[in-house]
Amino acid sequence: MILNELLSNIYLISALIGWFVAQLIKFTIYLIKHRSLDLKLFVASGGMPSSHSSFVVGLTGALGFDLGWGAPITALSIVFALVVMYDAAGVRRAAGKQAEILNKLIFEDNTDKNLTEQRLKELIGHTPVEVLAGAILGFLVAYLVVF
């Protein structure tokens, strides 16, 4: 019963389709550019378009289109989406740049070749263009799901 309700929830479906399509686009871009399969990209963060943005705007758009843009839950979702997108383009992007600098200092500028540390993940945030592309994708997905 719970599973049936979740599978018929257009708001959740819109968010999940937005996320999936964004991840599929990233996977396809990588495949074309590098001519190799990397299945980890289906769950990886960073890259074009932002799946975080597509996910939250897919939810927000479905709520807005179905319940109205003035509904309190839509307003809550808009705030939630803005926080997620700000974090993706701001805080997480800055953390990625710091990881890039630390990796350079530790692994490229260091003469000690007996390092056991792993490289830090550098691609964890998004550029504003990647966030905007994800948001547009999520909005389009929400429109298609609701209408």
C-alpha positions as CSV (number, residue, x, y, z in Angstrom):
1,M,0.0,0.0,0.0
2,I,2.8,2.5,0.9
3,L,4.7,1.5,-2.2
4,N,1.6,2.0,-4.4
5,E,1.1,5.5,-2.9
6,L,4.7,6.4,-3.5
7,L,4.7,5.1,-7.1
8,S,1.6,7.2,-7.8
9,N,2.9,10.4,-6.2
10,I,3.5,12.8,-9.1
11,Y,5.6,15.1,-7.0
12,L,8.1,12.3,-6.1
13,I,8.0,10.9,-9.6
14,S,8.7,14.3,-11.1
15,A,11.7,14.8,-8.7
16,L,13.1,11.3,-9.4
17,I,12.7,11.6,-13.2
18,G,14.5,15.0,-13.1
19,W,17.4,13.4,-11.2
20,F,17.5,10.4,-13.5
21,V,17.5,12.4,-16.7
22,A,20.2,14.7,-15.4
23,Q,22.4,11.7,-14.5
24,L,21.7,10.1,-17.8
25,I,22.8,13.3,-19.6
26,K,26.0,13.4,-17.6
27,F,26.6,9.7,-18.4
28,T,26.0,10.3,-22.1
29,I,28.3,13.4,-22.2
30,Y,31.1,11.4,-20.6
31,L,30.5,8.5,-22.9
32,I,30.7,10.7,-26.0
33,K,33.7,12.7,-24.7
34,H,35.8,9.8,-23.4
35,R,34.4,6.9,-25.4
36,S,34.3,4.8,-22.3
37,L,31.6,3.6,-19.9
38,D,31.7,4.8,-16.3
39,L,28.6,3.5,-14.5
40,K,29.6,5.3,-11.3
41,L,28.4,8.5,-13.0
42,F,24.8,7.5,-12.4
43,V,25.3,8.3,-8.7
44,A,28.2,10.8,-8.9
45,S,27.8,14.4,-8.0
46,G,29.1,17.4,-10.0
47,G,29.0,18.0,-13.7
48,M,26.5,19.2,-16.3
49,P,23.6,19.4,-15.6
50,S,23.2,19.6,-11.8
51,S,21.1,16.6,-10.8
52,H,20.6,18.2,-7.4
53,S,19.0,21.2,-9.1
54,S,16.9,19.0,-11.4
55,F,15.7,16.9,-8.5
56,V,14.5,19.8,-6.3
57,V,13.1,21.9,-9.1
58,G,11.3,18.8,-10.4
59,L,9.6,18.5,-7.1
60,T,8.9,22.3,-6.8
61,G,7.6,22.5,-10.4
62,A,5.2,19.6,-9.9
63,L,3.9,21.1,-6.7
64,G,3.5,24.5,-8.4
65,F,1.8,23.2,-11.5
66,D,-0.5,20.9,-9.6
67,L,-1.3,22.8,-6.3
68,G,-0.6,26.3,-7.5
69,W,2.3,28.6,-7.1
70,G,0.8,30.3,-4.1
71,A,0.3,27.1,-2.1
72,P,2.2,27.1,1.2
73,I,3.9,23.7,0.4
74,T,5.1,25.2,-3.0
75,A,6.6,28.1,-1.1
76,L,8.4,25.7,1.2
77,S,9.7,23.7,-1.7
78,I,10.9,26.9,-3.5
79,V,12.9,27.8,-0.4
80,F,14.3,24.3,-0.2
81,A,15.3,24.3,-3.8
82,L,17.0,27.7,-3.5
83,V,19.0,26.4,-0.5
84,V,20.1,23.3,-2.4
85,M,21.0,25.2,-5.5
86,Y,22.9,27.8,-3.6
87,D,24.8,25.1,-1.7
88,A,25.6,23.2,-5.0
89,A,27.1,26.4,-6.7
90,G,28.6,27.9,-3.5
91,V,29.7,25.8,-0.6
92,R,30.1,22.5,-2.4
93,R,31.9,24.2,-5.3
94,A,34.3,25.9,-2.9
95,A,35.0,22.6,-1.2
96,G,35.8,21.1,-4.6
97,K,38.2,23.9,-5.4
98,Q,39.9,23.4,-2.0
99,A,40.2,19.6,-2.7
100,E,41.8,20.4,-6.0
101,I,44.4,22.6,-4.3
102,L,45.1,20.1,-1.5
103,N,45.5,17.3,-4.0
104,K,48.0,19.4,-5.9
105,L,50.0,20.2,-2.8
106,I,50.0,16.6,-1.5
107,F,50.3,14.6,-4.7
108,E,52.0,16.8,-7.3
109,D,54.2,19.1,-5.4
110,N,55.3,16.6,-2.8
111,T,58.5,14.6,-3.3
112,D,57.5,11.9,-0.8
113,K,56.3,9.0,-3.1
114,N,55.3,6.8,-0.2
115,L,52.0,8.5,0.3
116,T,49.1,6.3,1.5
117,E,46.4,9.0,1.4
118,Q,43.7,8.9,-1.3
119,R,43.1,11.9,-3.5
120,L,40.2,14.0,-2.4
121,K,37.1,14.2,-4.7
122,E,37.3,17.5,-6.6
123,L,34.1,17.5,-8.6
124,I,31.5,17.9,-5.9
125,G,30.0,21.2,-6.7
126,H,28.5,23.0,-9.7
127,T,29.1,26.1,-11.8
128,P,26.1,28.5,-11.9
129,V,25.5,27.4,-15.5
130,E,25.3,23.7,-14.4
131,V,22.9,24.7,-11.7
132,L,20.7,26.7,-14.1
133,A,20.7,23.9,-16.6
134,G,19.6,21.4,-13.9
135,A,16.9,23.8,-12.8
136,I,15.5,24.2,-16.3
137,L,15.6,20.5,-16.8
138,G,13.7,19.9,-13.6
139,F,11.1,22.5,-14.5
140,L,10.6,20.9,-18.0
141,V,10.3,17.4,-16.4
142,A,7.7,18.7,-13.9
143,Y,5.7,20.3,-16.7
144,L,5.7,17.0,-18.6
145,V,4.8,14.9,-15.6
146,V,1.9,17.1,-14.4
147,F,0.5,17.9,-17.8
